[in-house]
Structures are given as C-alpha cells and as structure tokens.
C-alpha cells in the first residue's frame, strides 16, 4: 500500500490516504485509530476539530467523524468530462470549506453538514478544442477576512465576497502553481513563471518579475 496524499493532522491524530482507496487515522504514537474505505483521494484531507474532510478524485466530498471514521455527510460536486489529475487543497474558515473545481468553479460548503452554500464560476473556458478549454482550479484558495481569492490554470484570477460569492474583480491571469498573500498584495505564479504582485482590493498590478521564466516555479 502506498500513501496517495500528504499527511494531515492536529495535536492528537494524523490522517493520510492510500492508493487503494482507504483513509487511515493514527495516533501520535503510530497506533491505528481507524481506517475507512472511501475511494481514491489524491488531495490531502482537511483535519478540523471534530471532523475530517476528504475529497475523492471524482469531486465527491465527505465529512467524517474524527474519532470513529464514520461518514457523516457527502456532497457530489460538479465534474467535467475532461480534467487533469491534480486537485487544489481545500481551505477552512469560519465553519465553511472552500475548494476549487474543474471548469474554473469555486464552491463553499458548510463543514458541519456538507450543505452547499454557493457555487461560483471564476472564469469562462476559452479556446477551440476541448484541451484548450480545460481550466481547472488546481491551487488552494486564499481567505482574507471577507474576501476569497482563487485562480484557474487556464483562465482568470478573481476576488470574491465570501458571503455572497459576488466577483469583486477578476482579470486574465492563469496559474497552475497558485497564489499566496502578503499584507495588501496577492502574489501569483503565472503559468509561464512570471511572478505578479496584485493589489487585493483592485486586482491591479503592483509589480511583475520575469527573471525566472521557464524555471517551473511552485507556489
């Protein structure tokens, strides 16, 4: 058995998934707490106070009891007929899970129940062929107070209102590696490896560094 995702955890439990579809939970001494079959999971689980959130490779999300591994809820998110084998990390804030999806969608789920709060289209697929139009969100969204930022691999970067899903600004800027934030700026690794700094409130460029083009930069 091989580990399929990175290890997640808190101060009492470690969680990982394996390539045969199981989710394992071990205590900090390495003893098995439980294991549950859920299917192939390639992105790291999200460990909360009393729940573990996992996302299967077909975009089925589940909330699991952290003590027993039982599945409390599932949510089947939209999938695309053509996508890539890479999922962005989920992020949790104020009782809500946010995650990017294929076709440049971003969703917000209630962590306790799995109910869909909203679904937003971050950008419109562009191009003639199906391959050209693949525009998955492969990176982790960034949360800053009432705002959430996300970027698609072949489309746009956008800033949304976390409560309403309203797009406050967007601009054509693609990234596979993703984004991070620092004070009043969002830093983006463009798909061609330029680094952009954008103003959080307007999306306007503060600066651009093209010295590392072609170096396969990560987030």
Order of alpha helices (4+ residues) and beta strands (2+ residues): beta-beta-beta-beta-beta-beta-beta-beta-beta-beta-beta-beta-beta-beta-beta-beta-beta-beta-beta-beta
